[in-house]
Amino acid sequence: VAAQLFSHTTAKALQWCGHQGIIKENWEAAANLLELVNTWFDIFNSKIKFGTHKAKHAYGIDINAQNSIIREMTQFMTRMKVGNHKHMLPFQRGVIVSNRSLIDLYNELRNRYDTEYVLTSRLNQDLLENFFSYVRGMGGPHENPSPVDFKYRLKLYILGKHSDAVFVDKKNTFETAGESCLAQPLHDLAEMNSCLTGQLLQEGIGEILLQNEIYDEDINFAQETSSIHKEGLLYIAGYVAHKLRTRYPFLGEKAEFEKGGNWINFISEGNLTFSLLPQRKWSITLITCTARTPRF
């Protein structure tokens, strides 16, 4: 939950709402904080040498920029006051210690073994807790091994005698059951037969074009929904268009969008597809209707 709240998307949403006048105060400072925490998370969760952006590179690839973020996070935690507490709370000290430990670890590995980078996703206690859970589970009902028990269980663990044991039930992290986004219902495309828009999509673009009279009346977002609701519907419509681009090739055409204040343009980093030209208004109307259909 924390990773979803302190995320790049949430920061961009605050910035967009601020620019649109929806949020009046403190939105810029809040967005900057969320962006800082998100970048810090990325630094401490690198899985490959070169990530999708600089913050996701393995620690040491862009050491100056990464250390700058770490120092900024340390300064923020040092200065932050929580409620009426006069001293730092454990989580603040934990962040500061983690930052210092990562820098010192990298310097030690660099000087002693000439290590180029560190995959920080492996520097967490989940692996250790899973190991302890495995060892405790090897004793059946005896979950608190003595030092001698631990010694023999460790030998068996190394030899792989109990490699078929299930040891993940007590881990402190869980896999996400599904995508936590508004577009989650769109994965269940098998149920499209139950709604009119699903049937129209299956009949093909050619037949839909012959029934333009069904879509002559455009959706009036200004009257029916708020601006945020409108942007959300357009975002979902883009998701639908992206999923159906192989079936309907024109949905995958490169588009030059005019710069504006809408949400999609605000978060876009380029390579948008499917220009919503006037002659294609029926398409976005259809896709938006599909997104608004509860059973889709």
Residue pairs with C-beta under 8 A, 6 or more apart in sequence:
3 41
4 10
4 180
5 34
6 34
6 37
6 38
6 41
7 34
7 38
8 34
8 35
8 38
9 267
10 34
11 31
11 32
11 34
11 35
11 38
12 31
12 266
12 267
13 263
14 23
14 27
14 30
14 31
14 34
15 27
15 28
15 31
15 266
16 261
16 263
16 266
16 267
17 23
17 27
17 228
18 27
18 28
18 31
19 261
19 266
20 227
20 261
22 227
22 228
33 76
36 69
36 72
36 73
36 76
37 73
39 55
39 69
40 69
40 70
40 73
42 51
42 53
42 55
42 56
43 55
43 59
43 66
43 69
43 70
43 120
44 98
44 102
44 120
44 121
44 123
45 56
45 120
45 121
46 56
46 57
46 58
46 59
46 118
46 119
46 120
46 121
47 119
47 121
48 58
48 119
49 57
49 58
49 61
49 117
49 119
50 57
50 58
50 61
51 57
51 58
54 62
54 65
54 66
55 66
55 69
57 66
57 117
58 117
58 118
58 119
58 120
59 66
59 102
59 106
59 117
59 118
59 119
59 120
60 66
60 106
60 110
60 115
60 116
60 117
60 118
61 116
61 117
63 106
67 103
70 99
70 102
70 103
71 99
73 95
73 99
74 95
74 96
74 99
74 100
77 88
77 92
77 95
77 96
78 88
78 92
78 96
80 88
80 92
82 89
82 92
88 96
102 118
102 120
102 123
105 118
105 123
106 115
106 118
109 115
109 118
126 171
126 172
126 173
129 170
129 171
129 172
130 167
130 168
130 171
131 157
133 167
133 168
133 169
133 170
133 171
134 157
134 162
134 165
134 167
135 145
135 150
135 153
135 154
135 157
136 143
136 144
136 145
137 143
137 165
137 166
137 167
138 153
138 156
138 157
138 162
138 165
139 145
139 149
139 153
142 149
145 153
156 162
178 184
178 187
179 187
182 232
182 235
182 236
183 236
183 239
183 240
185 296
186 236
186 239
186 240
186 243
186 291
186 296
189 243
191 198
191 295
191 296
192 198
192 199
192 201
192 202
192 296
193 199
193 202
194 295
195 290
195 293
195 295
195 296
197 286
197 289
197 290
197 293
197 296
198 290
198 293
198 296
200 207
200 208
200 211
200 286
201 208
201 244
201 286
201 290
205 248
205 250
208 282
208 286
209 282
212 282
215 281
215 282
215 285
215 286
218 281
218 285
219 285
219 288
219 289
221 227
221 229
221 230
221 233
225 233
231 262
231 263
231 264
232 263
233 288
233 291
233 292
234 262
234 263
234 264
234 284
234 288
235 263
235 264
236 288
236 291
237 284
237 287
237 288
237 290
237 291
238 264
238 274
240 287
240 290
240 291
241 251
241 273
241 274
241 283
241 287
242 251
242 273
244 251
245 251
245 252
245 273
245 274
246 252
250 274
250 280
251 273
251 274
251 283
252 273
252 274
253 273
253 274
253 275
254 271
254 272
254 273
255 272
255 273
255 274
255 275
255 276
256 275
257 264
257 265
257 268
257 272
257 275
258 265
259 265
264 272
274 283
276 283
276 284
290 296
